[in-house]
Amino acid sequence: MPTETVIFGDKYFRDPHGFYRDVHAGGSLHRFTTPSGVHGWLITGDQLARNVLTDPRIGKGRDTMLGVTTADEHRVGLRSRARRYGTEWVVTHMLGSDPPDHTRLRAAVADHFTPKAVTALTPRIQALTDELLDKIDPSTPIDLATTLAGPLPVAIICHITGIPASHRLRIERSSQVLSDVTVANSSELRTAGLDFTRLILPRLIARRWRPRGDLMSTLGAGMATGEVDLKEALSTVALLLIAGHETTSNLILGTLLALLRDRNEFDRARAEPEHLASVINETLRTDPPLPVTTLRQAHTDVDVDGQRIRRGELLLVSLLAANHDPETVNDPHVFDPDRTVRHMSFGVGVHHCLGARLAKVEATIAVAELIQRHPRLQLAVPIEELRWRRSVFFRRLECLPVTF
């Protein structure tokens, strides 16, 4: 039975791999709390994670997107009520819903992420990658986070949704807050939510009357037929702006770091372009862009690994820990692209990432083009000096300085 509460503090932000290794040694289920006061149950084992993510008694809701537990609704404090206030316009989407609402909201935009749609986007991804790399001056050190891994995914998701890419910095700033409720406070969440509303709402309404063939136009048509309402449409665009660039940026940076750490893998990926897919897959396993899933909530009292979880309590599944579970992966902390092993980095069950295919294509093109152009690419600082974002939900380098 879990006794001690896991605290997501400095130890976690310094070394999440070591943190989870120590936590999982004590079992697969633990109580947790975060810097912003979010609390619930943490799952670290592979099989238990899969069970929780596919259990219909454990699901989603608007409160899960805000980190609010309703186990004792009458005792919900001012902090939790403040989290709810003014944010419903950006959290009423598929990731905060169970079927049938989830099914309806996902179907409303799914055509923009099909294999056919991603294939059609590939020339644009290639052209944008070339454009960004052409701007790089190889005679000086540069930061790949701000010159490639950040701008590319933002430009692509802006193209899909119909938001001008000129708002890139604004999107990155607000999404950094909205994407991690375990760190952000109520005031930050409200401000970021209002900023996204101001960015999206006028354009969404305009598409209702003047469609352009983008995702907002699709949602405008959905509003006209009653398939989605205005709040759901706005929240869906906000979700895709966040998820569409955060995870892909992290994957590009993680893959590049893995190659820069191992010159043999770097050279092999250049000589055997098909090997890059295996490197990306192993990066997803060892350093998932989302180390944890978004929060779940027990919809009824439920037994999890022998522990009674009360209705309304929150659950957090660690994908990083599950991907390193020694019961399912041999030598889990060794980076080995040749291994064949399943990972959960794009989720399991109905909330499997809608943009998984797109993220892999963007990462493949960006990394492949960079390493082919610059075979002598190397880190500009020692690995131990790299800075990581203080986030529970995201595994992201603040910068990746390199020389050519």
C-alpha positions, 0 to 999 in steps of 0.5 A: 500500500502506498504510504509516502507522497511523491512530490514533484519538486527540484529533484524531479526537474533535475533528473526525471529519469532518476526520480521515476526510477526511485519512485517505481522501485517502491511500487507502481502506485503512489500519491503525488502532489505538484508545485501548484497544489494539484494532487492525486495518484501517480501510476508508474508501471507499464501494465498498470498504466495500460489498465488505467488508460483503458478503464472506462471507469477512469476518464476525463472532464473539464476539471481534469484539464485544470487539475481540480479534484472533485472527490470532496466537491463541497470542500473544493477551495478557492484555489480550485474554484479560481482555476475553473473561472474563465478557462472553460473556453479553452478546455472544452475539447476532445482531450477533456471529454469521454465518449460520446463527446470525445468521439464527436469532437475528434471526428470533427477535425480528424480529416486534417490528420489522416495519412492522406492529409499528412502526405499532402502536407509533406512538401510544405514541411520540407519547404519550411525546413529548407527555408529555416535551415537556409537562414542558419549561419554555420560559422557561428553557434546557434540554438536549434530550439529557436531556429528549427525545432520551435518554428517548424511545428508552430508554422505547420499547426498554424497552417492547418488551423488557419491561425497566422504563423506571425503569432508564433511567440504569442502561441508559445507563451500562452501554450506553455502556461495552459499545457501544464496545470501542475505548475501554473497558478490560477492567474496565469491560467486565466490570463493565457486562456483569455489571450488564446480566446482573443487570438482564436475567436474573431478568426473562428467566427469569420470562417463561419461566413468565409471558409478557407479550407482550413481546420477553423473553416471545418469547425465553422461548418460544424457549428452551422450544422450543430455538430460542435458549439462555439465553446467546443470549436474554440477549445479545439483550436486552442488544444491543437495549437498547443499539442500541435507544436509542443510535443513535436518540438520536444521530439525534434530536440530529443532526437537531435540530442540522442544523435549528438550524444552518440556519434555512431548513431549520428553517422549511421542515421546519415548513412542509412536514412531509414535508420532514423525512424528507429532512432525517433522511436527509441527517443519516444520511448526513452525521453517521451515529449510528454513524460506523463499523460494529461490527468484522469479522474475516477468516475466512480469508486474503483480499485487500482492495484489494491488501492481504493480510489474514490470517485473524483480523485485524480490519476496521473500516468507516467509514460516515462516511467512505464516506458522504462519498466524493467518488467517489460523492457530489458536494460530500459535505460540503455538507448538502443534503436535496434530494440523492438519494444512497444511504448506508450508515448502517444498514449493508449486507448481513445485518447491516442494522439491524433497528430502522432503521424504528423509529429513523426513526419515533421521530426523525420524531415527536420532531423534528416535534412539537418544532419545531411547538411551538417555532418560535423554538427556537435553540441556547443556546451557540455551535456550537463549544462543543458537546461530543461523546462521546469514542467511535469507534463513536458520534457523539453530543452530550453535550448540546444546550442550547437556548432557546425 
